[in-house]
Amino acid sequence: MPALTVSVVGLRGHAARHINLVKANDGLVLGSVYYHKAPPPDAAEIPTTADIRDCFNADAIIIASPTGVHEQQLAALDDYKGYILVEKPAVNQIAAIDSLLLLSDERKGRIRVGFNFVYSDIADLVRSVVNEGRVGKPFMLRTHFSHGLAFRSGWADSWRAGDSGLGPLETLGVHFAHFASQLFGEIKTTTIHGQSVAGGAAYDSGVMVLAMDSGAVAVITTSYAAPQMSRIELWGSDGFLDYDGHRATVYAPRDTFDATGRFTTPPVVAAYDVDYDADYVRSLQRLHDDFFQHVRDGLRFAPEEFDRDVAVMRGLLTAARM
C-alpha cells in the first residue's frame, strides 16, 4: 500500500510532536509544513512553506497551530478534498463554533478534532469501570492536571494563555470536559472560576464544574502555576476509582464497615499501573493510528461526533462571559 502524504500546519510545540510522529511512521510521508514566518535554522530540514495552499497535495492535513487561528486556516482549506485533523479545541470563539456546526455532513465527515486523551489507557480504564458497573452508578468525575509553565519567561506572550484568556481551562481542561461528555452525555451547564497565580491578564489556573444532563457532575481543575500533578477520581454509588498519575486503584463495595459497625474505606478490588507521561505519548500515537486508518480506508467520521467535539467549548466560553 502506498504511503500517505501528510502536511502539517504549525512547526513548534504540539505541531513538532505531530511532525515527529509522521516522520517515524513508515506508512506516512511528510509533505509541506505551513509556517507563518521564516523558519528557524534548526528547522532547515523541514519542508516549510509560507503558502497554506501548498498543503493541498497531501492526503491529510494536521492543523496544530494556536487555536485562535484555526478558524481562518480551516476557511483557507475550504476547497481541500482530503482529511483534516485539527487539534483541540477546534475553535475558541462562539461565532466560530456556530460557523463550523453549519458545515455539510460531507465535510464534517473528513474532519476529526484531536482530543487524544480519550485514546489513553487511563481513559479506557475509566470507561470500562463505568460501563461494567464496577463502582455502582457513577455520579462524579474529578480531575486535576497541572505543571509550572506560567512561571517560565514568555508565558504572558504565549499562545497557551489563549486569546480567550482562559489559559489551561481551554488548552488542558477541555480534554476532560470532552471526556465527561463521552462518559455521561450532554453537558447541561458549565461554571468556571479562574485565577492568575503567576500574574498576567490570562488565567493560569482554574476550575470548571460541569452539570450533565444525566445528573452526573464533573469537576475539572487545571493549572500552569502548580507542581506537576496528574489525578483522576471517579465516584460511584458502590465504590470509587483513584488515579495518581502512576497507578489506578478501584475500591468497593460501599458497605464496608469496621469492627464497630462504622463505614470504612472499601478494600482494593483492582489496581493498574499506568504512567501518565508514557500514556500521553501512546494516546497521541493511537489518535494518529485511528485517524490515518480512516484516511487509508476512505471512511468518514460521524457528523454527530464532529458536532459534539466542536461544541464542547461552548459552555466554557459562555461561562467566561458571565
Secondary structure, DSSP 8 states (H G I E B T S, - for coil): ---EEEEEE--STHHHHHHHHHHH-TTEEEEEEE-SS---GGGTTS-EES-GGGGGGSSEEEE-S-GGGHHHHHHHTTT--SEEEEESSS-SSHHHHHHHHTS-HHHHTTEEEE-GGGGSHHHHHHHHHHHTTTTSSEEEEEEEEE--GGGSTTGGG-GGG-TTS-THIIIIIHHHHHHHHHHH--EEEEEEEEE-SS-SSS-SEEEEEEEETTS-EEEEEEESSS--EEEEEEEETTEEEEE-SSEEEEE--S--B-TTS-B----EEEEEE--HHHHHHHHHHHHHHHHHHHHHHT----HHHHHHHHHTTHHHHHHHH-
